[in-house]
Each structure stands twice: as C-alpha cells, then as structure tokens.
Amino acid sequence: MDTTQGTPAMMDDTLTLPRSADGAQRIDCRNIKVFYGQAQAIHDVSMSFPDRAVTALIGPSGCGKSTFLRCLNRMNDTIENCRVEGEILMDGENINDEDVDPVLLRSRVGMVFQKPNPFPKSIYDNIAYGPRIHGLANGREDLDAIVEKSLRRAGLWEEVKDRLTAPGTSLSGGQQQRLCIARAIAVQPEVILMDEPCSALDPIATARIEELIDDLRSRYCIVIVTHSMQQAARVSQRTAFFHLGNLVELGDTNQIFTNPREKRTEDYITGRFG
C-alpha cells in the first residue's frame, strides 16, 4: 500500500471542529455515504458545521465536495439513482428521516448556486416569493419590510430600490447573485449553502460577494464550495479538503493552509496535483 497518499482523517481530534463562540454546532454529519447507482461518490464522511462561521469545502474537480454539499439540504433527492446513507442532524433531528419535508428543510437550509438563477419575475417578487409560499408575511406591508430587509442584508437595496418592478434578469451577473442570496435569506434560514457562487463572476463582483459572505457569517452557518483556494483562505474560518470522495483533512483555515497534517492536503495546496 502506498502510504505517501496519506489516509483520510478518521480520528475525532482531526474531524471535530472548534465550536463557535456560542458553543453551537448547527449541523452534525455522521458516516455519510453517497451512491450514484452502484458507484460510490462519498465515503463515510463525518464532520460538523458550527453556527455563525464559514466552512469552505475544497478539493480537485470531481472530488465530491458539491455532492456532499447537496446532502445538507437533500438536493440529491432530485437526482435519479442517487442514494444517501448516514445521519445529518439539525437540532438533533435527522434530516434524512422519511417524515422530514424536503421543501420545509430547504427553507431552513438555503442554497446559492454556481450560476445566478433569478426567477423570471421582478426583483421584488424574486424576494417575496418564498415568504409568500411559507406564510411568513401577513399582507403587503410585511412583504415590503421583508423585501427591503433582505436586499439590505445582501448589499443590494441602494442599487435597486427605485426599480423593484424591473426583471431580476435585468441586473448584472454580480447583482443577480446578490439577489439570489437575498432570496435565500428572505425565508429566515439557519444555514446558507453556496456552490462556487463566484465562479461565473468578474473580480469586482467576486469581491462584493466575499464581503457579503463575511457580513452574513455573524448571523448564519455558511458552507461554501470553492475551486479557489485563495477565496477559501479569505472568507472561511474552517476548511475541509476532499479527495476522491473522502474527507482527508478538516480544521482551522489558517492551519490547513500553513501547516496541513496530511500529505495529500499539502500536495493539493502547493499545486502538486489538482
């Protein structure tokens, strides 16, 4: 056996992240396995995500980081022949239990995708849609307040407040992504998942999104998949390195990037593969 590859991190002292300031772990994943038909994409991953912090998932293309991210709000349920095993606990409840409604779960665990995907509706209705269907507003006045608050938190209000009836698709790419973030937070989620949210954006728009992530982490548990190690180092407090469907290493972002425990992590960060 080639020991130069290192071994996936399996010990508690490696897998357990430092708890957030208030001591809360928002999500606890235990022995997660993901299969596409007979092919296994994720191998027995256990890790926790603290509240009010950003955790970055990094690794080469095809390593399983986006597949794992989609486990956290059961988006893999929408993929034919995909099967998820293991427990994902939020507030002590396994989200994979049959009696958990995936639609309600996704209001608690919002998601922002790689490519901005505003609804074919007005800017206002993009934000108001979720609160309407989840019964979070009692009339137009409540909706107006939710829309403004969400757009302010996404750093977009001043740019769009005079054109809320314009189509969401009329915005620039970076503005559309912030609109999607505002749409996610309008339904009062506990967790925000981001799957390479800046990969389709220019450097200026990317910087705005990164500033927004830094602001939002004081309120939410945020998990971000990124192909950019520089971005992971800038926005996250904790980093998990995936390779071939395994969680290789998990820890404080500074430690992962300056003193990794695993050779595979060091090789990836220094550009020897990936």
Backbone hydrogen bonds, N-H to C=O, Kabsch-Sander energy under -0.5 kcal/mol:
donor,donor_aa,acceptor,acceptor_aa,energy
3,T,1,M,-1.0
5,Q,2,D,-1.0
6,G,3,T,-1.4
9,A,247,L,-0.8
14,T,11,M,-1.4
15,L,11,M,-2.2
16,T,12,D,-2.5
17,L,15,L,-0.6
20,S,24,A,-0.7
23,G,20,S,-2.4
26,R,24,A,-0.6
26,R,49,F,-1.7
27,I,49,F,-1.6
28,D,89,L,-2.1
29,C,47,M,-3.1
30,R,87,E,-3.4
32,I,45,V,-3.0
33,K,85,E,-2.2
34,V,42,I,-1.4
35,F,83,R,-2.8
36,Y,39,A,-3.1
37,G,35,F,-0.6
37,G,81,N,-3.1
39,A,36,Y,-1.9
41,A,34,V,-2.9
41,A,39,A,-0.6
42,I,34,V,-1.5
43,H,245,G,-2.8
44,D,42,I,-0.7
45,V,32,I,-2.4
47,M,29,C,-1.2
48,S,15,L,-0.6
49,F,27,I,-2.8
51,D,24,A,-1.9
53,A,50,P,-0.5
53,A,220,Y,-0.6
55,T,53,A,-0.5
55,T,222,I,-2.6
56,A,54,V,-0.5
56,A,238,R,-2.8
57,L,224,I,-2.8
58,I,56,A,-0.6
58,I,240,A,-2.8
63,C,60,P,-1.5
68,F,64,G,-2.6
69,L,65,K,-2.2
70,R,66,S,-2.2
71,C,67,T,-0.7
71,C,68,F,-1.1
72,L,68,F,-0.6
72,L,69,L,-1.5
73,N,70,R,-0.7
74,R,71,C,-0.9
75,M,70,R,-1.9
76,N,70,R,-1.0
77,D,74,R,-1.2
78,T,75,M,-1.7
79,I,76,N,-1.7
80,E,78,T,-0.5
82,C,79,I,-1.6
83,R,35,F,-2.7
85,E,33,K,-3.0
87,E,30,R,-2.0
89,L,28,D,-3.0
90,M,93,E,-2.5
91,D,26,R,-0.6
93,E,90,M,-2.0
95,I,88,I,-2.9
95,I,93,E,-0.7
97,D,94,N,-1.8
100,V,97,D,-1.7
101,D,99,D,-0.5
105,L,101,D,-2.4
106,R,102,P,-2.3
107,S,103,V,-0.7
107,S,104,L,-0.7
108,R,104,L,-1.0
108,R,105,L,-0.9
109,V,105,L,-2.0
110,G,108,R,-0.5
110,G,191,V,-2.1
112,V,193,L,-2.7
121,K,119,F,-2.5
123,I,166,A,-2.4
124,Y,164,L,-2.6
126,N,122,S,-2.2
127,I,123,I,-1.3
127,I,124,Y,-0.5
128,A,124,Y,-2.5
129,Y,125,D,-1.8
132,R,128,A,-2.1
133,I,129,Y,-2.2
134,H,130,G,-2.0
135,G,132,R,-1.2
136,L,131,P,-2.8
137,A,131,P,-0.6
139,G,137,A,-0.7
143,L,139,G,-1.9
144,D,140,R,-3.0
145,A,141,E,-1.9
146,I,142,D,-2.4
147,V,143,L,-2.9
148,E,144,D,-2.4
149,K,145,A,-2.6
150,S,146,I,-2.7
151,L,147,V,-2.4
152,R,148,E,-2.5
153,R,149,K,-2.4
154,A,150,S,-1.6
155,G,152,R,-1.7
156,L,151,L,-3.1
157,W,151,L,-1.1
159,E,156,L,-0.7
160,V,156,L,-1.3
160,V,157,W,-0.8
161,K,157,W,-2.1
163,R,160,V,-2.4
166,A,163,R,-1.6
168,G,121,K,-2.7
170,S,167,P,-1.7
171,L,168,G,-1.4
176,Q,172,S,-3.0
177,Q,173,G,-1.9
178,R,174,G,-1.9
179,L,175,Q,-2.4
180,C,176,Q,-2.2
181,I,177,Q,-1.8
182,A,178,R,-2.6
183,R,179,L,-2.6
184,A,180,C,-1.9
185,I,181,I,-2.2
186,A,182,A,-1.2
187,V,184,A,-0.7
188,Q,185,I,-1.6
190,E,108,R,-2.8
191,V,108,R,-2.2
192,I,221,C,-2.5
193,L,110,G,-2.9
194,M,223,V,-2.7
195,D,112,V,-2.7
196,E,194,M,-0.9
196,E,225,V,-2.3
199,S,196,E,-1.3
200,A,114,Q,-0.6
201,L,198,C,-1.9
206,T,202,D,-2.7
207,A,203,P,-2.1
208,R,204,I,-1.6
209,I,205,A,-2.2
210,E,206,T,-2.5
211,E,207,A,-2.2
212,L,208,R,-2.1
213,I,209,I,-2.7
214,D,210,E,-2.1
215,D,211,E,-1.7
216,L,212,L,-2.8
217,R,213,I,-1.7
218,S,215,D,-1.1
219,R,216,L,-2.4
220,Y,216,L,-1.6
221,C,190,E,-1.7
222,I,53,A,-2.5
222,I,220,Y,-0.6
223,V,192,I,-2.3
224,I,55,T,-2.6
225,V,194,M,-3.1
226,T,57,L,-1.7
226,T,224,I,-0.5
229,M,227,H,-0.7
232,A,228,S,-2.2
233,A,229,M,-2.3
234,R,230,Q,-1.7
235,V,231,Q,-2.7
236,S,232,A,-1.9
237,Q,54,V,-2.4
238,R,54,V,-1.8
239,T,251,G,-2.6
240,A,56,A,-2.9
241,F,249,E,-3.0
242,F,58,I,-2.8
242,F,240,A,-0.6
243,H,246,N,-2.3
245,G,63,C,-2.1
246,N,243,H,-2.0
248,V,241,F,-2.5
248,V,246,N,-0.9
249,E,241,F,-1.3
251,G,239,T,-2.0
253,T,237,Q,-2.2
256,I,252,D,-2.6
257,F,253,T,-2.2
258,T,254,N,-1.7
259,N,255,Q,-2.8
266,E,262,E,-2.0
267,D,263,K,-2.8
268,Y,264,R,-2.2
269,I,265,T,-2.7
270,T,266,E,-2.2
271,G,268,Y,-1.3
272,R,267,D,-2.8
273,F,267,D,-0.9
